[in-house]
């Protein structure tokens, strides 16, 4: 069975286009997520009895 070159080429082109478009939308989604989570981020510092940082 002989397969046509065009469908394989079309799939490769579509894959390349989609791979270039998706990171942009993912980056926008990440930016929105950071904006939503940012107010709830808390930094906890711990110290021992002599005032030294535990890490």
N, CA, C and O atoms as a MOPAC input file, in Angstrom:
PM7 MOZYME 1SCF
protein

 N      0.84800 1    -1.17400 1     0.00000 1
 C      0.00000 1     0.00000 1     0.00000 1
 C      0.89300 1     1.23600 1     0.00000 1
 O      1.75600 1     1.38600 1     0.86500 1
 N      0.68600 1     2.10500 1    -0.95800 1
 C      1.47800 1     3.32400 1    -1.09000 1
 C      0.79100 1     4.46400 1    -0.33600 1
 O     -0.40600 1     4.69300 1    -0.50700 1
 N      1.54100 1     5.16600 1     0.48600 1
 C      0.97100 1     6.29100 1     1.22200 1
 C      1.41100 1     7.58500 1     0.57100 1
 O      2.50300 1     7.68500 1     0.01300 1
 N      0.55100 1     8.55600 1     0.65500 1
 C      0.82900 1     9.85500 1     0.05700 1
 C      1.73900 1    10.66300 1     0.98000 1
 O      1.65700 1    10.56300 1     2.20400 1
 N      2.59900 1    11.46000 1     0.36700 1
 C      3.50800 1    12.31400 1     1.12100 1
 C      2.76600 1    13.48600 1     1.75400 1
 O      3.14200 1    13.93800 1     2.83600 1
 N      1.73300 1    13.97800 1     1.10900 1
 C      1.03500 1    15.17700 1     1.55800 1
 C      0.40000 1    15.04000 1     2.94600 1
 O      0.59200 1    15.93800 1     3.76500 1
 N     -0.34000 1    13.98000 1     3.26000 1
 C     -0.91000 1    13.89700 1     4.61400 1
 C      0.15000 1    13.88600 1     5.71900 1
 O     -0.05100 1    14.51000 1     6.76100 1
 N      1.25300 1    13.20400 1     5.51800 1
 C      2.30500 1    13.17900 1     6.52800 1
 C      2.91400 1    14.57000 1     6.68200 1
 O      3.17100 1    15.02100 1     7.79800 1
 N      3.14000 1    15.23700 1     5.57000 1
 C      3.70300 1    16.58600 1     5.59200 1
 C      2.74400 1    17.54200 1     6.29100 1
 O      3.16700 1    18.38800 1     7.08000 1
 N      1.45400 1    17.40600 1     6.00000 1
 C      0.44000 1    18.25600 1     6.62800 1
 C      0.41900 1    18.04700 1     8.13800 1
 O      0.31500 1    19.01200 1     8.89600 1
 N      0.51700 1    16.81500 1     8.57200 1
 C      0.54300 1    16.53400 1    10.02000 1
 C      1.74900 1    17.17700 1    10.68700 1
 O      1.64300 1    17.71400 1    11.78900 1
 N      2.89200 1    17.12200 1    10.01900 1
 C      4.10400 1    17.71800 1    10.58300 1
 C      3.95700 1    19.22800 1    10.68400 1
 O      4.33600 1    19.81900 1    11.69500 1
 N      3.41300 1    19.85800 1     9.65000 1
 C      3.22300 1    21.31100 1     9.66500 1
 C      2.24900 1    21.70800 1    10.76700 1
 O      2.50000 1    22.66800 1    11.49600 1
 N      1.14900 1    20.98700 1    10.89600 1
 C      0.16900 1    21.28200 1    11.94500 1
 C      0.80300 1    21.11300 1    13.32300 1
 O      0.57900 1    21.93900 1    14.20700 1
 N      1.57800 1    20.07300 1    13.51500 1
 C      2.24700 1    19.83900 1    14.78500 1
 C      3.19500 1    20.99200 1    15.12400 1
 O      3.23600 1    21.44800 1    16.26700 1
 N      3.94700 1    21.45700 1    14.14600 1
 C      4.87000 1    22.57300 1    14.37600 1
 C      4.12100 1    23.85400 1    14.72900 1
 O      4.54100 1    24.59900 1    15.61500 1
 N      3.03000 1    24.10500 1    14.04700 1
 C      2.24400 1    25.31300 1    14.33200 1
 C      1.64200 1    25.23600 1    15.73100 1
 O      1.70800 1    26.20600 1    16.48600 1
 N      1.06300 1    24.10700 1    16.07800 1
 C      0.45400 1    23.94600 1    17.40400 1
 C      1.50500 1    24.04300 1    18.50200 1
 O      1.24500 1    24.62200 1    19.55700 1
 N      2.68700 1    23.48400 1    18.26800 1
 C      3.72800 1    23.52600 1    19.29500 1
 C      4.23400 1    24.94300 1    19.52300 1
 O      4.77700 1    25.23500 1    20.58800 1
 N      4.06900 1    25.81500 1    18.56000 1
 C      4.47900 1    27.20500 1    18.72600 1
 C      3.38900 1    28.04200 1    19.38000 1
 O      3.69000 1    29.04200 1    20.03300 1
 N      2.13800 1    27.65600 1    19.21900 1
 C      1.01700 1    28.41500 1    19.75800 1
 C      0.74100 1    28.05300 1    21.21300 1
 O      0.42800 1    28.93700 1    22.01000 1
 N      0.84600 1    26.79200 1    21.57500 1
 C      0.49200 1    26.35000 1    22.92600 1
 C      1.32500 1    26.97800 1    24.03000 1
 O      0.74900 1    27.35200 1    25.05100 1
 N      2.64700 1    27.12200 1    23.89800 1
 C      3.39500 1    27.73700 1    24.99300 1
 C      2.93500 1    29.14900 1    25.33300 1
 O      3.01600 1    29.55300 1    26.49300 1
 N      2.46100 1    29.90100 1    24.36200 1
 C      1.97100 1    31.24800 1    24.61900 1
 C      0.73700 1    31.19900 1    25.49300 1
 O      0.63700 1    31.95400 1    26.46000 1
 N     -0.19900 1    30.33200 1    25.17800 1
 C     -1.40300 1    30.24100 1    25.98500 1
 C     -1.08500 1    29.66900 1    27.36400 1
 O     -1.70900 1    30.06200 1    28.35000 1
 N     -0.13000 1    28.75100 1    27.44900 1
 C      0.26600 1    28.20600 1    28.74400 1
 C      0.93200 1    29.28500 1    29.58200 1
 O      0.73300 1    29.34100 1    30.79600 1
 N      1.72500 1    30.14700 1    28.94200 1
 C      2.38800 1    31.23100 1    29.67300 1
 C      1.35600 1    32.20600 1    30.21800 1
 O      1.48500 1    32.68000 1    31.34600 1
 N      0.33400 1    32.50800 1    29.42700 1
 C     -0.72600 1    33.39200 1    29.89600 1
 C     -1.47300 1    32.75800 1    31.05900 1
 O     -1.81700 1    33.44200 1    32.02200 1
 N     -1.72400 1    31.46800 1    30.97800 1
 C     -2.42300 1    30.77200 1    32.05800 1
 C     -1.57400 1    30.77700 1    33.32600 1
 O     -2.10400 1    30.92700 1    34.42700 1
 N     -0.26600 1    30.61500 1    33.17700 1
 C      0.62500 1    30.64300 1    34.33100 1
 C      0.62500 1    32.02000 1    34.97100 1
 O      0.61800 1    32.13600 1    36.19700 1
 N      0.63200 1    33.06100 1    34.15400 1
 C      0.59600 1    34.43000 1    34.68700 1
 C     -0.67300 1    34.65600 1    35.48700 1
 O     -0.63000 1    35.24000 1    36.57000 1
 N     -1.79700 1    34.20100 1    34.96800 1
 C     -3.06500 1    34.34400 1    35.70100 1
 C     -3.04100 1    33.53800 1    36.99700 1
 O     -3.54300 1    34.00300 1    38.02000 1
 N     -2.47000 1    32.34900 1    36.96700 1
 C     -2.38000 1    31.51600 1    38.16500 1
 C     -1.53000 1    32.19200 1    39.22900 1
 O     -1.88700 1    32.18200 1    40.40700 1
 N     -0.41400 1    32.77500 1    38.82700 1
 C      0.45400 1    33.47000 1    39.78600 1
 C     -0.29200 1    34.63700 1    40.41000 1
 O     -0.17400 1    34.87000 1    41.61300 1
 N     -1.05000 1    35.36800 1    39.62200 1
 C     -1.82100 1    36.49600 1    40.16200 1
 C     -2.85400 1    36.03000 1    41.17900 1
 O     -3.10200 1    36.71700 1    42.17000 1
 N     -3.46200 1    34.86300 1    40.94100 1
 C     -4.46600 1    34.34500 1    41.87000 1
 C     -3.83300 1    33.81800 1    43.15500 1
 O     -4.39500 1    33.98800 1    44.23700 1
 N     -2.67900 1    33.18500 1    43.04400 1
 C     -2.05400 1    32.52600 1    44.18400 1
 C     -1.19300 1    33.49000 1    45.00200 1
 O     -0.99000 1    33.27500 1    46.19700 1
 N     -0.69800 1    34.52500 1    44.38200 1
 C      0.25300 1    35.43200 1    45.02400 1
 C     -0.20000 1    35.93400 1    46.40100 1
 O      0.62500 1    35.94300 1    47.31500 1
 N     -1.43700 1    36.34600 1    46.60800 1
 C     -1.82600 1    36.81800 1    47.93600 1
 C     -1.78400 1    35.72900 1    49.00900 1
 O     -1.73600 1    36.04300 1    50.19800 1
 N     -1.80100 1    34.46500 1    48.61100 1
 C     -1.84100 1    33.39600 1    49.60100 1
 C     -0.47600 1    32.76500 1    49.87200 1
 O     -0.38600 1    31.81100 1    50.64400 1
 N      0.57400 1    33.27600 1    49.25800 1
 C      1.91000 1    32.72800 1    49.47900 1
 C      2.46100 1    33.29500 1    50.78100 1
 O      2.43100 1    34.50600 1    50.99900 1
 N      2.96200 1    32.42300 1    51.64000 1
 C      3.46700 1    32.82000 1    52.94800 1
 C      4.88400 1    32.28400 1    53.11200 1
 O      5.17100 1    31.14300 1    52.75100 1
 N      5.76200 1    33.10900 1    53.65600 1
 C      7.12800 1    32.69100 1    53.93500 1
 C      7.22600 1    32.43700 1    55.43200 1
 O      6.91800 1    33.31900 1    56.23400 1
 N      7.65200 1    31.23700 1    55.81300 1
 C      7.78800 1    30.88400 1    57.22800 1
 C      9.26300 1    30.68200 1    57.53200 1
 O      9.92300 1    29.83700 1    56.92700 1
 N      9.76300 1    31.45300 1    58.45900 1
 C     11.15100 1    31.33700 1    58.89300 1
 C     11.16900 1    30.69800 1    60.27200 1
 O     10.36400 1    31.06000 1    61.13000 1
 N     12.06800 1    29.76100 1    60.49500 1
 C     12.15700 1    29.09800 1    61.79500 1
 C     13.53500 1    29.33900 1    62.39100 1
 O     14.54300 1    29.38000 1    61.68600 1
 N     13.55000 1    29.49600 1    63.70500 1
 C     14.79400 1    29.77200 1    64.44300 1
 C     14.85700 1    28.84400 1    65.65900 1
 O     13.83000 1    28.43900 1    66.20300 1
 N     16.07100 1    28.52200 1    66.06700 1
 C     16.23600 1    27.73900 1    67.28500 1
 C     16.24100 1    28.66300 1    68.49100 1
 O     16.06400 1    29.87200 1    68.34200 1
 N     16.44000 1    28.11600 1    69.68000 1
 C     16.37900 1    28.90600 1    70.91500 1
 C     17.46500 1    29.97500 1    71.01500 1
 O     17.31800 1    30.94700 1    71.75600 1
 N     18.56500 1    29.79100 1    70.26000 1
 C     19.62200 1    30.81400 1    70.30800 1
 C     19.47100 1    31.85900 1    69.20200 1
 O     20.31700 1    32.74200 1    69.06100 1
 N     18.39900 1    31.75900 1    68.42100 1
 C     18.14100 1    32.74700 1    67.39600 1
 C     18.75700 1    32.42400 1    66.04100 1
 O     18.72600 1    33.25000 1    65.12900 1
 N     19.31000 1    31.24000 1    65.90900 1
 C     19.91000 1    30.83000 1    64.63800 1
 C     18.82100 1    30.29700 1    63.70800 1
 O     17.89300 1    29.62000 1    64.14900 1
 N     18.94300 1    30.60500 1    62.44000 1
 C     17.98500 1    30.12400 1    61.46300 1
 C     18.11600 1    28.61500 1    61.30000 1
 O     19.22200 1    28.07600 1    61.24600 1
 N     16.96300 1    27.93700 1    61.22300 1
 C     16.96200 1    26.47800 1    61.04000 1
 C     16.90600 1    26.07500 1    59.57500 1
 O     16.93100 1    24.88300 1    59.26900 1
 N     16.83200 1    27.01100 1    58.68800 1
 C     16.85600 1    26.64000 1    57.28000 1
 C     15.88000 1    27.36600 1    56.50900 1
 O     15.77600 1    27.16400 1    55.29900 1

